[in-house]
């Protein structure tokens, strides 16, 4: 392959690695919070963020031995990002088609006290609007994985031509 940018997803041998490089090189905030591409397939994608104290809040009722919770905005960021990326996996020209969030709904289920992993499933990718549903899970300090948030994003699709 040359230094020329790929024109389609089919030209990329390892799509997850390509997307990881894209995040690391073009999305300073996502890179700063440690976003990693775990899996990518047609109509689905999983991103993760490791637990880091710089991303936490301390609850006023927390005891001295309680681990601080990850700020809810980090889960919302994951929902927004993975939902949009998943929409792009459904498009004919995912590398040249942009998406922008037009609506985001986040339901917080419980505090996140460990690494986060968000998996998106595309509900529909229409001609101008796409919708994804996302579940965010976190591992508790005792090793149990539970859903901490769910969400749905709607995205405006900007196609070439």
C-alpha positions as CSV (number, residue, x, y, z in Angstrom):
1,X,0.0,0.0,0.0
2,X,1.3,3.5,-0.8
3,X,1.2,6.6,1.5
4,X,-2.0,7.5,-0.2
5,X,-5.1,7.3,2.0
6,X,-7.4,4.4,1.4
7,X,-10.6,5.1,-0.5
8,X,-12.7,2.4,1.0
9,X,-12.8,0.1,4.0
10,X,-12.1,-2.9,1.8
11,X,-8.6,-1.4,1.1
12,X,-7.7,-1.7,4.8
13,X,-6.3,-5.0,6.1
14,X,-6.9,-4.3,9.8
15,X,-9.9,-1.9,10.2
16,X,-9.7,-1.8,14.0
17,X,-6.0,-0.8,13.9
18,X,-6.8,1.8,11.2
19,X,-9.5,3.3,13.4
20,X,-7.3,3.3,16.4
21,X,-4.6,5.3,14.5
22,X,-7.3,7.6,13.3
23,X,-8.5,8.2,16.9
24,X,-4.9,8.6,18.2
25,X,-3.9,11.1,15.5
26,X,-7.1,13.1,14.9
27,X,-9.2,13.0,18.1
28,X,-7.1,14.6,20.9
29,X,-9.8,14.2,23.6
30,X,-10.6,10.6,22.8
31,X,-6.9,9.8,22.8
32,X,-6.4,11.7,26.1
33,X,-9.1,9.6,27.8
34,X,-7.5,6.4,26.5
35,X,-10.1,5.3,24.0
36,X,-9.3,1.9,22.3
37,X,-11.0,0.1,19.4
38,X,-11.8,-3.4,20.6
39,X,-13.9,-4.7,17.7
40,X,-15.4,-3.4,14.5
41,X,-17.7,-5.2,12.1
42,X,-20.6,-4.4,9.8
43,X,-23.2,-2.6,11.9
44,X,-21.4,-3.0,15.2
45,X,-18.4,-1.6,17.0
46,X,-16.9,-1.8,20.5
47,X,-14.8,0.9,22.1
48,X,-13.2,0.9,25.6
49,X,-11.7,3.3,28.1
50,X,-9.6,2.2,31.0
51,X,-10.3,3.3,34.5
52,X,-8.2,6.4,35.3
53,X,-8.6,8.6,38.4
54,X,-8.4,11.7,36.1
55,X,-11.8,10.7,34.8
56,X,-13.6,10.3,38.1
57,X,-15.9,12.0,40.6
58,X,-16.0,11.3,44.3
59,X,-19.6,10.8,45.6
60,X,-20.3,12.9,48.7
61,X,-21.5,9.8,50.5
62,X,-18.5,7.7,49.5
63,X,-16.5,6.1,52.3
64,X,-12.7,6.5,52.6
65,X,-12.2,3.1,51.0
66,X,-14.6,3.5,48.1
67,X,-13.1,3.8,44.7
68,X,-14.2,7.0,42.9
69,X,-16.7,6.6,40.1
70,X,-16.0,7.5,36.4
71,X,-17.7,10.7,35.5
72,X,-21.0,10.1,33.5
73,X,-19.8,12.3,30.7
74,X,-17.2,9.7,29.8
75,X,-19.9,7.1,29.3
76,X,-21.9,9.6,27.3
77,X,-18.8,10.3,25.2
78,X,-18.4,6.6,24.5
79,X,-22.1,6.3,23.5
80,X,-21.9,9.2,21.1
81,X,-18.6,8.1,19.6
82,X,-19.2,4.4,19.2
83,X,-22.7,5.0,17.9
84,X,-21.5,7.3,15.1
85,X,-18.6,5.1,14.2
86,X,-20.9,2.1,14.0
87,X,-23.2,4.0,11.6
88,X,-20.2,4.5,9.3
89,X,-19.6,0.8,9.0
90,X,-23.0,0.5,7.2
91,X,-22.2,3.1,4.6
92,X,-21.0,2.5,1.0
93,X,-18.1,5.0,1.4
94,X,-17.4,5.1,5.2
95,X,-14.1,6.9,4.8
96,X,-15.5,9.8,2.9
97,X,-18.9,10.0,4.5
98,X,-19.2,12.2,7.6
99,X,-21.7,11.9,10.5
100,X,-22.7,14.4,13.1
101,X,-24.8,13.8,16.2
102,X,-28.3,15.2,16.0
103,X,-29.7,13.6,19.2
104,X,-28.2,11.7,22.1
105,X,-30.1,9.9,24.8
106,X,-28.2,8.5,27.8
107,X,-29.7,6.4,30.6
108,X,-27.4,5.9,33.6
109,X,-28.0,2.6,35.4
110,X,-25.4,2.5,38.1
111,X,-22.0,4.1,38.9
112,X,-19.0,3.0,36.8
113,X,-16.2,1.9,39.0
114,X,-13.8,0.3,36.5
115,X,-12.9,0.0,32.9
116,X,-15.6,0.9,30.4
117,X,-16.6,-1.0,27.3
118,X,-19.3,0.3,25.0
119,X,-20.9,-1.7,22.2
120,X,-23.0,-0.1,19.5
121,X,-25.5,-1.8,17.2
122,X,-26.9,0.0,14.2
123,X,-30.7,0.2,14.3
124,X,-30.9,1.9,10.8
125,X,-28.6,3.7,8.5
126,X,-30.9,5.6,6.1
127,X,-30.0,8.1,3.3
128,X,-29.6,11.1,5.7
129,X,-30.1,9.8,9.2
130,X,-28.7,6.8,11.1
131,X,-29.6,5.5,14.6
132,X,-27.5,3.3,16.9
133,X,-28.2,1.7,20.3
134,X,-25.4,1.4,22.7
135,X,-24.7,-0.5,26.0
136,X,-21.8,0.6,28.3
137,X,-20.5,-1.9,30.7
138,X,-18.0,-1.6,33.6
139,X,-16.2,-4.1,35.7
140,X,-16.6,-3.7,39.5
141,X,-13.6,-3.9,41.8
142,X,-14.7,-7.4,42.7
143,X,-14.6,-8.4,39.0
144,X,-18.2,-8.5,38.1
145,X,-19.2,-6.8,34.8
146,X,-22.5,-4.9,34.7
147,X,-24.2,-2.5,32.4
148,X,-23.7,1.1,33.7
149,X,-25.4,3.0,30.9
150,X,-27.5,2.6,27.8
151,X,-28.1,5.1,25.1
152,X,-29.3,5.8,21.6
153,X,-27.8,8.3,19.1
154,X,-29.2,9.8,16.0
155,X,-26.7,11.0,13.4
156,X,-26.9,13.1,10.3
157,X,-25.2,11.4,7.4
158,X,-23.2,13.6,5.0
159,X,-22.6,11.7,1.8
160,X,-20.3,12.8,-1.0
161,X,-22.0,14.1,-4.1
